Amino acid sequence: MEVEISCTDLLATPRTYHSLHFFQSTLEKCTKCGKKITDRLLRAHGGVYHVECFTCASCNRTLDGVPFTTDPQNNVYCVHCYQEKFAPRCAVCNQPIVPRDGEKEAVRVIAMEKSFHPTCYKCEDCGLQLSSKVCYSTYSMRHRTV
């Protein structure tokens, strides 16, 4: 049996079976869990989610109002977890090389096909921090056996 319902009918009798059925049939389904969204929804990354379903793939923290990014397989991560998982690691301290607070880009030194924090890139013998600045002289290797 088909029942025609007008907007005024829905407002006047919101608890009748037909208007409730109509209301439920218009609800969007969560991209993650597949259940209908009856409360606040979040549109992100081409999908519609319950706020509590849009979470980081690593730490499971909700990403409502939080910056996020995706990996090549479209998994969603909070920025911290993404950096922990995908940022290059320093060959000395093994920590991810990430931007400093308030900066958008990280500085890294690449030498001998390895990545280093600028502060970790030091001479292995004397501990002097190496730099590209002109004032640093080269170390003489003539008295060393290589």
Secondary structure, DSSP 8 states (H G I E B T S, - for coil): ------HHHHHH-TTSHHHHHHHHHT--B-TTT--B--S-EEEETTEEEEGGG-B-TTT--B-TTS-EEE-TT--EEEHHHHHHHHS-B-TTT--B----TT-SS---EEETTEEE-TTT-B-TTT--B----TT------TTS--
